Amino acid sequence: MSQRRSGLLSGLVVGLIATPLTAAAYAAALFFGSRPPFDVRWLGDGLVLPIAVSLAAGLIVGFAVRAVRPRSLLLPLFAALYACAAVGLGTVAFHTASWISHGSPVETVGMFLEILTNAALRVREMLTLSWWIWLMGGVAALPAFVLPLVRALRQRRARPVRAAHRKGDRPEPEPEQDQEKEHEQEYRAPFEPVQPAKPATTGATVNPFAPREPGQD
């Protein structure tokens, strides 16, 4: 029942699935981004292309988490963490693919794992020595946080309105006394027709000289 109310569990599952897929797309975009001409690759001191790719990664994670219609305000924070993880994993995959494509031999699984470990160590070194990867993570985290947050606030605001509409559409129950009277009238109508009341007469209005009907004293 908590999943239906907040969408936290389903959002975590969707984000967990979207993170490695986004990381693969991020690594592929960086890897094939080295193919364009030099002027395109180094536009804005080489930051325009990575920022655009990071922004796209954040949008993918944000829209994926937003699709579950979350109401929990914790889910946008997890979505931002997912986006940062996608950037980090994508960077590791990018360095791994770059080293393999530049002639690093991959003959066994052990050699591949060694290259992967070196790429992870390279990314960890970048975290301590460079601001570049922090900037990419922040760019990806921003849309991943904002998109689910806006949807969660709308869901929270729309729920009382929908509840009020549903409450207003319900017909008000009739009082039991009125229902009993109506039922009694429907039951007596075929057998006991209602007779109009005769006006009461007083002695002061009786004409003593009017002829009397037979049997009247």
Disulfide bonds with the S-S distance in Angstrom:
none
